[in-house]
Amino acid sequence: MTSIDTPAVLVDLNVAERNIRKYQKYCDEHALQLRPHIKTHKLPVLAEYQIAQGAIGITCQKVSEAEAMVAGGDMRDVLITYNILGSEKISKLRSLSERIPLSVVSDNSKVVEDLSKGFADATEPLAVLVECNTGADRCGVSTPTMAAELAVLIESSSGLNFAGLMTYPPTGEAAKVTNWLKEAKEMIKAHGIEVPIISSGGSPDMWNAHEMPLATEYRIGTYVYNDRSLVAREVCEFSDCALTVLATIVSVPSNNRALVDAGSKVLTSDLLGLEGYGHVLGRPDITIDQLSEEHGRLVCDGSIDLEVGQQVRIVPNHACVVSNMLDHVVLMRGNEIEGDEKVAARGKVW
Amino acid sequence: MTSIDTPAVLVDLNVAERNIRKYQKYCDEHALQLRPHIKTHKLPVLAEYQIAQGAIGITCQKVSEAEAMVAGGDMRDVLITYNILGSEKISKLRSLSERIPLSVVSDNSKVVEDLSKGFADATEPLAVLVECNTGADRCGVSTPTMAAELAVLIESSSGLNFAGLMTYPPTGEAAKVTNWLKEAKEMIKAHGIEVPIISSGGSPDMWNAHEMPLATEYRIGTYVYNDRSLVAREVCEFSDCALTVLATIVSVPSNNRALVDAGSKVLTSDLLGLEGYGHVLGRPDITIDQLSEEHGRLVCDGSIDLEVGQQVRIVPNHACVVSNMLDHVVLMRGNEIEGDEKVAARGKVW
């Protein structure tokens, strides 16, 4: 890899494509529709591969991400799992809806009212799912009753169409989450409104998605690359990690310490409950105990045994956020370089 | 601010310029040469203001940062405080050195040898400082003896010129650091080599820089914007914080919880020893207790008293890393919008 200037984010397509096929097979076996979240790779080329393998479309978190993905490839169908507010964003959403089948979520009446204003005179109504808080305590209506009330409001709002329920469930709570969603679904049906989609998701619980048969769709992002946090949760192995950071040792100031040229501007400060900021492949004895913006500090109990100028590959704690740090990633197949790829949806926070 | 699409990074030029003038005055009073680190703002327009007020030049951490800054304005003189390795980087460094007075640092013989190869036939020798570890335990030679040995190597290497000593000292250790550097300086002078520059730095200790009169230069980055970490260390007040994140409340799912549309892709996960991910201006009762990529979770003990659609301004824990997240910042003067500014050195990690 001496021809790659470091630090660099490498994506092994062989591994990423294998991860995509493996999880698609799982979803096919369990009759679960897969709608990958593009936040992990932000690359139209990988989204197209996911769709070619059987994904029904993609998930984006922001309107600007959806714009970048739709501009870069054939995304088929897009769900934006976010409360969209403001005339600028809703106007962009409207334009996007004229190009591709689109759905969004809401957990409050203000968002429903604003969306309705923006889509009142649209040719096709906008599909809106109700976001439900089933225990993760981020967004989402708090109770099945509130979910039903919001579903009724959506269905009665001009330009909108109630499309179902969406949740990002807490890990390991399939039974509890199922009860919540089942109750909401029944309450909504009692109003004479169908609930065609129930969308769940999350990488940590990816191999238990079948434990919630009520869900029709599963949204998942990190599975395409995997990362140190998913290895720690025993969801995958390091050999399943498609994204690595290539870094050069720039200093070995003492016997048990070395510095690499990748700091928080590449690896980010995300810990996800772990100790240290990444895993140096082939060196389980090393801890990345400290990051500054442009340095990563590698320490170990014994001799660090690294030389200035040597390269190492690091599996980051959290692959999604690393994808957001650089404008380009280097696509690889094993040790062969395929070329640079622009991260089309990088920095798209609007 | 309803005309600004959120999330947005706002920079109040009135505050930034006041911070620049105030610290320049301090340096002038103590006969300390100021060499601001551009990592905080990454904007040629603010570097030019720093130089106009009296800074002797700028500090960059990477060659690609220096390239972006030199391309964007008149930087006068650039110090790159990094061990530069690899033929691609050294070739870029050589090009840059033909445009502007340039100096770099090294803490090991490998870097010195590679720089010497790259500059052996240069018209002007490259100025190289020795990076010293005076207690921060990142890069830097470990002892004054090693500093002297490396200075001798630099001075005897074709194409290079020993320029002095550089350190990023631990906080509150002025006496200890002074002794370290004094010993190194004397050992180098005993070899008949002058030590024209002694470069120290760091924002947390900025108002104590005069306690180390041995230093000829001071490098400092965060002072231009300040941030929550410097408020916590009592280096400044919130009213001195020039960089804020403008965010919109997108969900108020319960009485004591609200979500904003700025998550770790804007605020970053940097904690710098603090609790929570930022300070909501005017709401000291609120904690930002959790970030996901596109959501920040605001909680408080009492009623959160925020409405969906409302905007808030957040002082981040660490301003430098927030500057690196978006392609543009919004320049302001008080509440007046001056316009968008491209963050020229954003994502420049090479």
Interface residues (C-beta under 8 A of the other chain):
Chain A: D5 T6 P7 K39 Q61 K62 Y82 N83 L85 G86 E88 K89 D107 N108 K110 V111 D114 N133 D137 R138 C139 G140 V141 S142 T248 V250 S251 V252 P253 S254 R257 L259 D261 A262 S264 K265 V266 T268 S269 D270 L271 Q290 S292 E293 E294 H295 R297 E307 V308 G309 C320 V321 N324 M325 L326 D327 G347 V349 W350
Chain B: D5 T6 P7 K39 Q61 K62 Y82 N83 L85 G86 E88 K89 D107 N108 K110 V111 D114 N133 D137 R138 C139 G140 V141 S142 T248 V250 S251 V252 P253 S254 R257 L259 D261 A262 S264 K265 V266 T268 S269 D270 L271 Q290 S292 E293 E294 H295 R297 E307 V308 G309 C320 V321 N324 M325 L326 D327 G347 V349 W350
